[in-house]
C-alpha cells in the first residue's frame, strides 16, 4: 500500500488562512442589537452565551428577567437558544454583555400601549404604597395610582395585596411613566348599569362653589349648581351639607371622560321646590323623571339643541372640574416612580 504524507502545502489552507476567514466573516455586534444565542454554561451569578462572536457573551443574573431572579436556572437552560439584547460593547477581553430584561421591557411597553389604545380595563395587585398613591405591576412594569384615583374608603396602606380594576391614564415610555386610575375603572363599570333619566339615591361627599359631588354606589357624580333648582342659588352650601342623602336624576353619562352629570332641577314639580319643599321633589321624583324621559324620546331630533345645552353646563377648564379626573400635575414628580426599575 502506498502511504502519503499530507502537508498544509498540499491542502492549500493553513491555520492562518482559517483565522483570516473567521475575521472576514466575523459579525459586528452593536449595543441595542437583538441576536439569537445559545446557552452553553450556567454560572452562579450569570451565564455564558454563544452568539457567534469570537468570545462568549455574558448575561448577568440581574439582566435575565423583569422579575426578581435568584438563580440562572429559573430562566435559562443549557443548550437553550433564544433572543438576547446586546447591552454593552465588548470589554477589554472582547466579551459582550447581554440582557433578556431589556427585551421584556420593550415588549411590555408595546403591550401596555396596545391596552391603552383598546381602552382596556386591567387588574393588578397593589404591592406597595407611598405618600402619593399606590404601586402595581402591569405586564412587569411598575404602575402608579395617584391617591385621587383610588376609589375606596380604606386607608391606602390597607390596599397592599388587594387586586384592583384599573384604567390607563398615562403611558409614556420616554418619561418612564405608567399612571393608572382605579376610580375611572369603577366609574365605567357603574356607567354600564346606569341610564340617562334614571333616578338614583346618593349622599353628598363634597361641595364646591360650582356644585356638589354625589356618591352613587361607590362612584361620584357632579350635581352642577345650575342643575340644583330652577330658582337662582348663590352657593350649593345653602342647599346641601356633606353626608346629606339626596335623590337625583342622571342627565348625562360620559364614559370617555369618566363623568356622571346629575340634576335635581329636572325633578322639581314647581320651580324652586328644591329650596322651598325638598320632600315634595323627592316624593315625586319618579313621576317627574318619567316625564323627562318622555320628553327625551319626543326630542330625539333635537340632538343639536341638547349638545348646546351641555356646552352651557361645562365647568371652565381652569376650575377643578371634579375629583374623578384629577390633574396629574398635582402629584409631585418625586412621588411618581419610574415604570422600569434599574438594578
Secondary structure, 3 states (H helix, E strand, C coil): CCCCCCCHHHHCCCHHHHHHHHHHCCCCCCCCCEEEEEEEEEECCEEEEECCCCCCEEEEHHHCCCCCCCCHHHCCCCCCEEEEEEEECCCCCCCCEEECHHHHHHHHHHHHHHHHHCCCCEEEEEEEEECCEEEEEECCEEEEEEHHHCCCCCCHHHHCCCEEEEEEEEEECCCCEEEEEHHHHHHHHHHCCCCCCCEEEEEEEEEECCEEEEEECCEEEEEEHHHCCCCCCCCHHHCCCCCCEEEEEEEEEECCCCEEEEECHHHCCCCCHHHHCHHHHHHCHHHHHHHHHHHHHHCHHHHHHHHHHHHHCCCCCCCCCCHHHCCHHHCCHHHCCCCCCCC
